[in-house]
Amino acid sequence: MLTVPILGSMAPVIFRRTSFPDFIRKMYNFNPDAKYVGFYAMTNPIILIRDLELVKAVFVKNFKTFPDRPSFENSDEFLITQNLFCLHGEKWYNMRSLISSCFSSGKMKTMFALMSEYAVNFSESLSTLPADKSDIDMKDLFTKYTNDIIAMCVYGIKVDSIKDPTNKFYVYGKDAAGTSGIRVAKFIFFRTFPKLWRILNLKLVNNCVSSFFLNIIKVTLHMHEGEHVTRPDMIHMMTNIRDKEGRRKLNMGDIAAQAFVFLFGGYETSSTTLSFAAHEIAANPEVQAKLRREIDEVLEESDSGEVTYETICRLEYLDAVVNEVLRFYPPVFLERTCDKTYELPPALPGERPFVMEKGMVCWIPVFAIHHNEQYYDDPDRFDPDRFLNNKTYHNSFHYMPFGLGPRMCLGKRFAMLTIKLLLFHLLARCELKPCARTTLPLRFSKKNLSMKPEGGFWLNVRRRTDI
């Protein structure tokens, strides 16, 4: 494969000749018989693992050898370096153990009422749109929805970004978690020239943005302590994590960094997954009809017209649709750093083993694995029924939308509830259809490292005529 100085094998992506998902799939299929392939991502050597037994070895069996994601140690931004996503070693283990209780099913149930209010209001606003304004950029709307959910459920702040898109939480949240061209360029520069990054004192997050979110934590903690306020948001839960002597386990910096990563990790992934879900529901009328029937049956059984946490969790077809969206468009990008010398088996029969040195990085091509016909029948067809007919996917190593092993995404329950709840209320009130600006068939944009379609997520949204 062609390697260009400094750019490595990434030249087609950097010069926007191919999308990043298509690039990864091409690398994955470069040698279908190999257990892994090697290439350069800019100046960094990468081992892209194809064999699922090796995936299991890296993420589970030999986790102590591959415990961490690539380091952010050359950044002095503590909101970045001290959050759960970027922490390493014992610090990561201790932090995960402390905050895992914040994502229990019981805690999600307490947040359900907060989420429901936003999902209902969001869906009602879409159902009342005039016909001449019914062609909508769904990503823009879903970004506002996930922003408001995170503002309330994590930070305890109530905002309405649809009515007031200039509110600071939305503006700064979009700046912090967005995937603009400038943000992508910054990230690539940071990963390629980390020492130069530090010398130049560059920032992944603007100072005004980090100061804004840090100040929220300061004010909130002061309110908690001075007024003894009890709320079901994440910050309150983290302030209540205590040791055996009753002392708080997390300081203000710890809480600020974890709250920030909930925004950074959930803002973009949840809104993008919702956008892909809406696209596929609109593009597949039979899926939409089946999903609406399931939703209508639930509402008919409810005397008050309201739904409970338990109801959302038991909807089988809604669950199947979301799981198929996550298979078709996995939001994660998995990579691990080798912490000590590790010998990989021969990539091909008759070849020598390959020794990974400390500091080398391996990638797991989730998108390509999810579209491999070896693991899925007709993998490029959107088919939620595959998750109704096969219950083993969730325990397999070829389905990993939230990662694998000890570093699997801690916010899985939160993300799934955010997505399912909105789809339920949206389809209970509205009908989704392709419009003139909808890209069919969908093609990935060459302008982003994240998974986005060319032309955006445009759909026609109207109130259902059968209710």
URMORA-V450795 format. One record per residue. N is the residue number from 1. RES is the residue in one letter. PSI is psi in degrees with one decimal (* if undefined). OMEGA is omega in whole degrees, -180 to 180 (999 if undefined). D_CENTER is the distance of its C-alpha to the mean C-alpha in whole Angstrom. Layout:
N_RES_PSI_OMEGA_D_CENTER + N_RES_PSI_OMEGA_D_CENTER
This chain:
1_M_148.4_-175_30 + 2_L_131.2_177_31 + 3_T_128.4_-178_30 + 4_V_137.3_178_31 + 5_P_137.3_-179_32 + 6_I_-46.8_-178_29 + 7_L_-18.7_-178_27 + 8_G_-135.1_179_27 + 9_S_0.0_-174_26 + 10_M_3.5_-177_23 + 11_A_-44.6_-180_26 + 12_P_-31.7_179_25 + 13_V_-45.8_-178_21 + 14_I_-39.5_-179_23 + 15_F_11.8_173_25 + 16_R_39.7_175_23 + 17_R_-18.5_178_25 + 18_T_153.8_177_22 + 19_S_158.6_-180_18 + 20_F_-43.8_176_16 + 21_P_-40.3_179_15 + 22_D_-33.5_176_19 + 23_F_-46.0_180_20 + 24_I_-41.0_180_18 + 25_R_-37.1_178_19 + 26_K_-42.6_178_23 + 27_M_-41.7_-180_23 + 28_Y_-37.7_-178_22 + 29_N_5.1_-177_25 + 30_F_-43.1_176_27 + 31_N_92.5_-174_29 + 32_P_-17.9_-179_28 + 33_D_-11.4_-175_31 + 34_A_146.4_176_29 + 35_K_-25.2_179_27 + 36_Y_160.0_176_25 + 37_V_155.9_180_26 + 38_G_145.3_176_26 + 39_F_176.9_178_26 + 40_Y_125.3_169_25 + 41_A_101.5_-168_22 + 42_M_-121.9_-179_24 + 43_T_3.1_-175_26 + 44_N_124.0_176_24 + 45_P_134.2_-177_25 + 46_I_136.2_171_23 + 47_I_113.4_178_23 + 48_L_114.3_-173_21 + 49_I_126.7_-180_21 + 50_R_-37.1_-173_22 + 51_D_128.4_-176_24 + 52_L_-27.4_176_22 + 53_E_-35.5_176_25 + 54_L_-36.5_175_24 + 55_V_-45.6_178_20 + 56_K_-40.4_-179_21 + 57_A_-40.8_-177_24 + 58_V_-44.4_-172_21 + 59_F_-20.9_-175_19 + 60_V_-65.6_-172_21 + 61_K_-41.1_-178_25 + 62_N_40.7_-178_25 + 63_F_-34.8_-179_22 + 64_K_-23.0_176_25 + 65_T_-27.5_180_25 + 66_F_61.3_-171_21 + 67_P_-19.4_-166_20 + 68_D_159.7_168_18 + 69_R_163.9_177_16 + 70_P_145.3_-170_18 + 71_S_147.7_170_20 + 72_F_24.2_-172_19 + 73_E_-20.6_180_23 + 74_N_3.6_173_24 + 75_S_141.0_177_23 + 76_D_17.5_179_24 + 77_E_106.2_-172_22 + 78_F_-24.5_175_21 + 79_L_-27.5_178_18 + 80_I_-49.6_-171_17 + 81_T_-24.7_-174_19 + 82_Q_9.6_177_19 + 83_N_164.6_-172_16 + 84_L_-35.0_-178_14 + 85_F_-35.5_-172_12 + 86_C_-12.2_179_15 + 87_L_152.5_-179_18 + 88_H_159.2_169_20 + 89_G_-138.6_-175_23 + 90_E_-32.9_178_24 + 91_K_-43.3_178_23 + 92_W_-47.2_-177_19 + 93_Y_-45.6_-179_21 + 94_N_-41.3_-179_23 + 95_M_-43.3_179_20 + 96_R_-41.8_179_18 + 97_S_-36.7_-178_21 + 98_L_-43.8_-172_22 + 99_I_-2.2_-180_18 + 100_S_-30.4_-179_17 + 101_S_-21.9_180_20 + 102_C_-15.2_-176_18 + 103_F_20.1_178_16 + 104_S_162.7_179_18 + 105_S_-33.3_177_19 + 106_G_-42.0_179_22 + 107_K_-37.3_178_20 + 108_M_-35.5_180_18 + 109_K_-36.3_179_21 + 110_T_-26.1_180_22 + 111_M_-11.3_-174_19 + 112_F_-42.6_-179_20 + 113_A_-39.2_178_23 + 114_L_-46.5_-180_21 + 115_M_-40.9_-176_18 + 116_S_-41.7_-179_21 + 117_E_-43.9_-180_23 + 118_Y_-41.1_-179_20 + 119_A_-41.6_179_19 + 120_V_-48.4_-179_23 + 121_N_-40.5_179_24 + 122_F_-47.8_-178_21 + 123_S_-38.7_178_22 + 124_E_-40.2_-179_26 + 125_S_-36.7_178_25 + 126_L_-33.7_-177_24 + 127_S_-14.1_-179_27 + 128_T_10.7_180_30 + 129_L_139.6_174_29 + 130_P_156.7_-175_32 + 131_A_-34.5_-177_33 + 132_D_-3.5_178_33 + 133_K_23.7_-175_29 + 134_S_-7.3_172_27 + 135_D_116.9_-166_26 + 136_I_144.5_168_23 + 137_D_99.2_-173_20 + 138_M_-32.8_-179_17 + 139_K_-39.6_179_14 + 140_D_-43.8_180_16 + 141_L_-43.7_-179_17 + 142_F_-30.8_175_13 + 143_T_-41.7_178_12 + 144_K_-40.6_179_16 + 145_Y_-50.3_-179_15 + 146_T_-34.2_175_11 + 147_N_-46.5_-177_13 + 148_D_-35.5_177_16 + 149_I_-45.6_-180_15 + 150_I_-40.3_179_13 + 151_A_-44.2_-178_17 + 152_M_-48.9_-172_19 + 153_C_-25.9_179_17 + 154_V_-51.1_-174_16 + 155_Y_-11.2_-180_19 + 156_G_27.1_-178_21 + 157_I_130.8_-180_22 + 158_K_118.3_176_23 + 159_V_159.4_176_22 + 160_D_93.7_-172_22 + 161_S_-14.7_175_20 + 162_I_-45.8_178_22 + 163_K_-31.9_-178_25 + 164_D_78.4_-178_25 + 165_P_-1.3_179_22 + 166_T_4.3_179_24 + 167_N_146.2_-171_23 + 168_K_-34.5_-179_23 + 169_F_-40.9_179_19 + 170_Y_-45.1_-178_18 + 171_V_-46.9_-179_20 + 172_Y_-33.2_177_19 + 173_G_-40.7_178_15 + 174_K_-37.2_178_15 + 175_D_-40.3_-176_17 + 176_A_-39.8_-171_15 + 177_A_-2.5_-177_11 + 178_G_166.8_-179_12 + 179_T_49.4_179_12 + 180_S_167.8_179_16 + 181_G_-37.0_179_19 + 182_I_-41.5_180_20 + 183_R_-42.4_178_17 + 184_V_-44.4_180_16 + 185_A_-40.4_178_20 + 186_K_-46.2_-177_20 + 187_F_-43.7_179_17 + 188_I_-42.9_179_19 + 189_F_-43.1_-180_22 + 190_F_-45.2_-178_21 + 191_R_-27.8_-176_20 + 192_T_-39.3_-177_24 + 193_F_64.5_-174_26 + 194_P_-39.3_-179_25 + 195_K_-40.3_178_28 + 196_L_-37.3_176_29 + 197_W_-46.4_-178_26 + 198_R_-40.9_180_28 + 199_I_-41.4_-179_31 + 200_L_-7.2_179_30 + 201_N_46.3_179_28 + 202_L_162.5_-176_25 + 203_K_138.1_172_22 + 204_L_-30.7_179_19 + 205_V_130.7_-179_19 + 206_N_146.8_-178_22 + 207_N_-39.6_-179_24 + 208_C_-33.3_179_25 + 209_V_-49.4_-180_21 + 210_S_-37.2_178_21 + 211_S_-37.4_179_24 + 212_F_-48.6_-177_23 + 213_F_-33.1_176_20 + 214_L_-39.1_180_23 + 215_N_-35.3_176_25 + 216_I_-44.1_-180_24 + 217_I_-44.5_-180_23 + 218_K_-48.8_-179_27 + 219_V_-42.4_-178_28 + 220_T_-44.7_180_26 + 221_L_-38.6_178_28 + 222_H_-40.4_179_31 + 223_M_-41.9_179_31 + 224_H_-45.0_-175_30 + 225_E_-39.2_-176_33 + 226_G_-35.1_-175_35 + 227_E_-0.8_-180_35 + 228_H_46.5_-179_34 + 229_V_138.5_177_31 + 230_T_121.7_-180_29 + 231_R_158.9_-177_26 + 232_P_19.5_-179_23 + 233_D_167.1_-175_20 + 234_M_-38.8_-180_18 + 235_I_-44.2_178_20 + 236_H_-41.9_179_23 + 237_M_-41.0_-179_22 + 238_M_-32.3_178_22 + 239_T_-21.0_-178_25 + 240_N_2.0_175_27 + 241_I_115.6_-174_26 + 242_R_160.2_173_29 + 243_D_-175.0_-176_31 + 244_K_-25.6_180_34 + 245_E_2.6_178_36 + 246_G_9.8_180_34 + 247_R_145.2_180_33 + 248_R_134.9_-178_30 + 249_K_-25.1_-177_27 + 250_L_130.9_176_25 + 251_N_-179.8_-176_26 + 252_M_-40.5_180_25 + 253_G_-41.1_178_24 + 254_D_-47.9_-178_22 + 255_I_-41.7_180_21 + 256_A_-43.3_-178_20 + 257_A_-40.5_-179_18 + 258_Q_-40.6_177_16 + 259_A_-37.0_-179_15 + 260_F_-39.2_-179_14 + 261_V_-27.3_174_11 + 262_F_-38.5_175_10 + 263_L_-48.4_-176_10 + 264_F_-39.9_-176_9 + 265_G_-31.8_-174_6 + 266_G_-28.3_-175_6 + 267_Y_-56.0_-174_8 + 268_E_-42.9_-175_6 + 269_T_-43.1_-178_3 + 270_S_-43.0_-179_6 + 271_S_-36.8_178_8 + 272_T_-41.5_178_8 + 273_T_-42.1_176_8 + 274_L_-39.0_-179_11 + 275_S_-44.1_177_12 + 276_F_-37.5_178_12 + 277_A_-47.4_179_14 + 278_A_-40.6_180_16 + 279_H_-48.3_-177_17 + 280_E_-34.6_177_18 + 281_I_-40.1_178_20 + 282_A_-37.4_-177_22 + 283_A_-14.9_-178_23 + 284_N_84.9_-176_24 + 285_P_-32.5_-180_26 + 286_E_-33.4_176_27 + 287_V_-44.4_180_24 + 288_Q_-42.7_-179_24 + 289_A_-42.8_-180_27 + 290_K_-39.0_180_26 + 291_L_-40.1_178_23 + 292_R_-38.3_178_26 + 293_R_-43.4_179_28 + 294_E_-42.4_-180_26 + 295_I_-44.5_-179_25 + 296_D_-38.2_179_29 + 297_E_-40.5_179_30 + 298_V_-44.1_-179_29 + 299_L_-34.7_178_30 + 300_E_-31.2_179_33 + 301_E_-18.1_-177_33 + 302_S_124.3_180_32 + 303_D_-36.0_-176_35 + 304_S_-11.3_-176_34 + 305_G_2.1_179_31 + 306_E_157.4_179_28 + 307_V_151.4_-179_26 + 308_T_168.5_176_25 + 309_Y_-44.3_-179_22 + 310_E_-35.6_180_24 + 311_T_-47.1_180_24 + 312_I_-40.0_-176_20 + 313_C_-22.9_-176_20 + 314_R_1.4_180_23 + 315_L_105.3_-171_22 + 316_E_-43.9_-176_22 + 317_Y_-36.9_174_22 + 318_L_-43.2_178_19 + 319_D_-41.8_-180_17 + 320_A_-40.0_179_18 + 321_V_-46.9_-179_17 + 322_V_-41.5_179_13 + 323_N_-36.5_178_13 + 324_E_-35.9_174_15 + 325_V_-43.5_-180_12 + 326_L_-27.4_174_10 + 327_R_-47.9_-174_13 + 328_F_-38.5_-178_14 + 329_Y_68.5_-177_11 + 330_P_130.5_-175_8 + 331_P_-6.4_-173_5 + 332_V_155.3_171_6 + 333_F_113.7_-172_9 + 334_L_129.3_175_11 + 335_E_149.2_180_14 + 336_R_149.4_179_17 + 337_T_133.7_177_20 + 338_C_124.8_-175_24 + 339_D_-16.2_176_25 + 340_K_164.5_-177_29 + 341_T_130.9_-177_31 + 342_Y_130.8_-178_30 + 343_E_118.7_173_31 + 344_L_147.6_176_29 + 345_P_167.0_178_32 + 346_P_138.1_179_33 + 347_A_-33.1_179_31 + 348_L_152.5_177_34 + 349_P_135.5_179_37 + 350_G_-10.3_178_40 + 351_E_169.8_179_37 + 352_R_156.2_172_37 + 353_P_159.1_178_34 + 354_F_131.0_-179_32 + 355_V_117.1_175_32 + 356_M_127.8_178_29 + 357_E_158.4_178_30 + 358_K_132.0_179_28 + 359_G_-14.9_178_25 + 360_M_154.0_-174_25 + 361_V_140.1_173_21 + 362_C_145.1_177_20 + 363_W_144.7_173_17 + 364_I_114.2_-175_16 + 365_P_77.9_-173_15 + 366_V_-46.8_-179_13 + 367_F_-45.5_-179_13 + 368_A_-40.6_179_17 + 369_I_-40.0_179_17 + 370_H_-16.1_-179_16 + 371_H_24.9_180_19 + 372_N_123.4_-178_21 + 373_E_-12.1_175_24 + 374_Q_-26.7_-176_25 + 375_Y_-21.5_-178_23 + 376_Y_135.0_174_22 + 377_D_131.4_179_25 + 378_D_61.5_-169_25 + 379_P_-21.5_-179_21 + 380_D_12.9_173_21 + 381_R_131.8_178_22 + 382_F_113.3_-173_20 + 383_D_89.4_180_21 + 384_P_-25.1_-178_20 + 385_D_-21.8_180_23 + 386_R_-27.5_179_22 + 387_F_-11.6_172_20 + 388_L_-34.2_-175_23 + 389_N_-15.9_-179_26 + 390_N_108.0_-176_24 + 391_K_4.6_-174_23 + 392_T_-10.5_-176_23 + 393_Y_-39.2_-175_19 + 394_H_-18.6_180_17 + 395_N_16.3_-178_20 + 396_S_163.9_178_20 + 397_F_6.5_174_19 + 398_H_12.4_172_18 + 399_Y_108.7_-173_15 + 400_M_55.1_-179_12 + 401_P_-19.1_178_9 + 402_F_19.1_-180_8 + 403_G_-170.7_-178_10 + 404_L_159.2_171_14 + 405_G_-165.3_-176_17 + 406_P_-23.9_179_17 + 407_R_17.1_176_14 + 408_M_146.5_-176_12 + 409_C_122.7_-179_9 + 410_L_-23.6_-177_11 + 411_G_20.2_-177_9 + 412_K_-49.7_-178_9 + 413_R_-42.2_-180_12 + 414_F_-46.5_-179_11 + 415_A_-46.3_-179_8 + 416_M_-40.6_180_10 + 417_L_-41.9_178_13 + 418_T_-44.7_-177_12 + 419_I_-49.4_-177_11 + 420_K_-42.0_-177_15 + 421_L_-43.3_-180_17 + 422_L_-43.6_179_16 + 423_L_-38.8_179_17 + 424_F_-54.9_-175_20 + 425_H_-32.8_179_21 + 426_L_-46.9_-178_21 + 427_L_-16.6_173_23 + 428_A_-22.1_-175_25 + 429_R_-28.3_-169_26 + 430_C_161.9_174_25 + 431_E_134.7_-179_26 + 432_L_131.1_179_23 + 433_K_152.1_172_25 + 434_P_152.7_176_25 + 435_C_-174.7_-175_27 + 436_A_-25.6_-177_28 + 437_R_1.7_179_25 + 438_T_133.9_179_23 + 439_T_109.9_178_23 + 440_L_123.7_-6_24 + 441_P_156.5_-177_23 + 442_L_135.4_175_20 + 443_R_138.5_-178_20 + 444_F_141.0_179_17 + 445_S_143.1_178_18 + 446_K_2.1_-176_20 + 447_K_-9.4_-175_19 + 448_N_148.7_170_15 + 449_L_-26.2_176_14 + 450_S_166.5_-175_10 + 451_M_104.9_179_11 + 452_K_151.1_-179_13 + 453_P_155.3_171_16 + 454_E_134.2_176_20 + 455_G_-7.5_178_21 + 456_G_-175.1_-176_18 + 457_F_68.3_-178_17 + 458_W_130.8_177_21 + 459_L_162.6_172_22 + 460_N_125.2_-177_25 + 461_V_120.8_179_25 + 462_R_156.8_178_28 + 463_R_139.9_179_29 + 464_R_137.3_-179_30 + 465_T_-7.9_-177_34 + 466_D_14.0_178_34 + 467_I_*_999_34
